[in-house]
Amino acid sequence: MLRRMEKGGLLASKWEKKESGADRRVYTLTKAGVKALQEGLEMVKKRRQLMDNLVQFYDTHFTEKKKGGEK
């Protein structure tokens, strides 16, 4: 997945040399990666708000009626 993200321009990688142990690849976000992350977060926030609104609607219109003894 990281390689695909790198190929898509969302990440950049470089090898980090270690004095002991194996070398490792280190990934960093590119500007495009940061933008994609921000857009994804905004989409999640909108979906969360939609779900919160749905729950509130359900609670207001259905839960209260059951508490009052109506079915």
WOHU-V364645 format. One record per pair of residues at least 24 apart in sequence whose ideal C-beta (glycine too) atoms are under 8 Angstrom apart, sorted by the first residue. I is the first residue (numbers start at 0). J is the second residue. If there is no record, write none. Layout:
BEGIN
I|J, I|J
END
This chain:
BEGIN
1|26, 4|32, 8|32, 9|35
END
